[in-house]
Amino acid sequence: MLHAVYAPKTCSISYSRIPCYQKPLAPVRLRVSASLPEQSNGVKVEYTPWLIVGLGNPGNKYHGTRHNVGFEIIDRVSHEEGILLNTIQSKALIGIGSIGEVPVVLAKPQAYMNFSGEAVGPLAAYYQVPLRHILLVYDKMSLPNGILRLQPKGGHGHHNGVKSVMEHLDGRREFPRCCIGIGNPPGTMDMKAYLLQKFSDTERKQVDAALDQGVGAIRTVVLEGFGTRISRFNIGQKYKYHKV
């Protein structure tokens, strides 16, 4: 069953000032949080939530296409972590749960790729997620098919979905991303047609393996941040199809 959640309509989220609401609202604090039991010294550990967003297009006709791998990895994280995607909020299908002890909001924007920011900005504001904890997952043509790359920040790389997200985050680029390689169109094939095409059998096997690896990598980022393990992961991805 899907549930609808009301959230104030925002025009953007600002990390240097109060979000711009259409009309004055009474101050409200909204949090997704998790904590460990009090330790022997009486200190309670609280975690900052993560917003993990997969980019894609809604609707059955886009299922399994190259441009929708972001949606696919969210579905896999949902399955592996037992987080139900059963709520509609701010133009997105979301699920609230945790990875380990860390609270997370999983999201699949439903306003089509080029308008993804209309969901990400309001969700980040509603759940008070800092920029450094907004993890965007999306396809990347400049990476070979099935290759993953995780980065703590970056540009939009001419990806319209990422452009939209940046626009709704005040143009900021300092948010993490997990890119899934889909390769470049062959020959003179139209880019849009390529993005909306389904994978070949060989490509599908590579992408499925990458999605499984991506779930583990996302878990590592949430629990440990961008440390040595992610650096090693990126290096391993870069050379995983190179035969010695």
N, C-alpha and C positions, 0 to 999 in steps of 0.2 A: 504494500500500500504506500502511495506517495502522500506526503504531507506538505502543505504550503506554509511558509514562514514569512511574516511581514518584516521588512526592514526599511528604514527611512531611505528614500530615493536620494542618492548622492550624485553630484555631477563629476566628482573626482575624489581621490584621497590624497591628502597632502601630508608630507612628512616634516613640514616645517611650520604648519599652522593647522587650525581646526578644519576638518572636512567641510566643504561648502554644501549645506543643505538648502533645499528650496524654501523652507520656511523655518523660523526659530523653533527649536525643540528643547524641552527640558533636558539638562545634562543627564546622561545615562552611561553606566559602565557595563559593558557586555564582554564576557570572557569565556573562553574555552580553556579549562585548566585541569591539571591532574597533579597530584602530590603523593609523595611517599609518606608512610607512617612516620610519626615523630621519632627521631633518633634518640639515642641514650642521653645526648646532651640537650635535648629539648628542641632541636632545630628541625623545622619542617622544610623539605626541599620541594620547590614548585618549578614547573617547567613552562617555558614560553611556547605557545602553540605554533604549529606549522599549518600553512595553507598550501596544499599540493594540488595543482591545477593541470589537467591534461587538456590540450587544445584539439579541437576537431569540429566536425559538422554533425548536427543532430539528424536523425532519420535513418531508416533502414537502408536506403539506397547508397548511403555513404559508409556503411559498415564494412570494415575490411579494406578500405582504400588507403593509399599511402598517406594522405593528409590526415588520417584519423588514428594514427598510432598513439597519439597522446591520450585519446580516450581509452585505447586498449590497455595501456599500462595502468591507468587508474582502475580499470575493472580488475586487473590482476592484483593490484595492491589491496583493493576492496576484498577480494576473495581470500588472499593469504592472511590478511590481518583481521578478517571477520568484521569489517566495517560496512554496514548496509548503506547503499546509495538509495535513499528512500524519501528525500525531502527536496522540494523545489523552493529555492530562495535566490533572490537577486538574479533572475534569468539563468540559473544554474541548477543542475541536479547535484546534490551534495550528500555526504555522509560524514557523521561525526564519530570519532572513536580515538584510538591511540595506537601508536607503534611503540612497543615496550611500555614505558611509563609516560611517554611524551604524547600530549594531546595533539590530534591532527584533524583538519577538515579536508576531506577529499572533494574535488569539484570538477564537473564537466559542464562548461558553459553551453547554454542551449540557444544562443542568439546568433549562431553561425560564426565561422572562423574570424571573419573580418571585424566582428563586433565583440570579440572575447573580453575586451577590457570592461565592457558594461557589466559583466559579472564579477570580474576579479577585483576591481576597485571597491565597489560596495561591500563585498565579502570581507576584504582585508580591513575595511573601516569598522564593520559590524563586530567582527571578532577580535579587533585590536591586534592584528598580526603585524609585527614589524617587517620592514622591507626585506631584511636578511633572512626571514623565514617564509617568504613566498617562493615556493619551488614550482617553476613552470616546466612542463613536459611537452615536447613537440617534435615534429619531423624536421629534418634538415637535409637539404639536397646536396650540400657541399661535403657531406660525410658519405662514405661508401655504404651500401645497403647492409643493415644489421650491425653497424658500428655505433657505439654509445659514447657520449662525452658529457661529463658533468663539470660545470663551471660555477663559481660563486657570483659571477656577474658577466655582462657582455652587452653587445648591441642587438639590433633586431635582425640583422642579416637579410633584409628585404623580405622577411616573413610577416605577412599582413596581420596574423593573429598576435604576434609579439609586438608589432607596432601599436596595435590597439591597446594592449595591456600597458605599454609604456605611456601612452597618452593619458590613460586613466590613473596612472601613478605619478602624475605631475612631470612626465618626461624622464623619470628616474630609471636607471639601468642597473642599479646595484642590487639585483635580486638573483638568486640561484636559478639555474636551469639544467635540465637533463634533456639533451638532444639525441634523437634517434635517427641514424642515417638512413636515407632512402635512395641515395644516388641521384645522378642527373638524368634528364630525359635523353633517350638515345637519338642520335642524328638531329633532325629538325622537328622532332615531335613537339607539339604545343605543350607548354609547361602546365597550363590548367588541366588539360586532358590527362597528362601524366600524373598529376597530384590526385586526381579523382579516379584513377585506375586502380584495380586490385593487383596484388602482387602475383608474380608467376609462382609455380610450386617451389622452385629452388629459393627464390627470394623470400617466400612465406616461411620456409624452414629457418632461414637466417634471422628473420625478424622475430619469429616466435622464441628463438633462443635468446635474442637480445632483450626481449621483453622480460623473460625470466631473470636474466642477469640484472636488468634495470630495477626490478623489485628489490633485490638484495642491495643494490647500490643506493637506492633511495632510503632504505632502512638505515644504511650506514651513515648517510648524510644527516638524517634526522637525529640519530643517537650520538654520533661522534663529530659531525661537522666535516668541513673540507680539510682533512688531515692527510697523513701518509697513506692510509688505505685507499682513499679516493685517488690520490696521485698515482699509486700503483695500478689501480683499476683502469684509469685513463690510458696509461702506457700499455697495459695488456690488451685493451680494446684496439689501440692503434695498430698493433702488430698481430692480432689474432688470426688473420687470414694469410699471414706471410709464412710460407713454408721454408724451413731451414734445409 
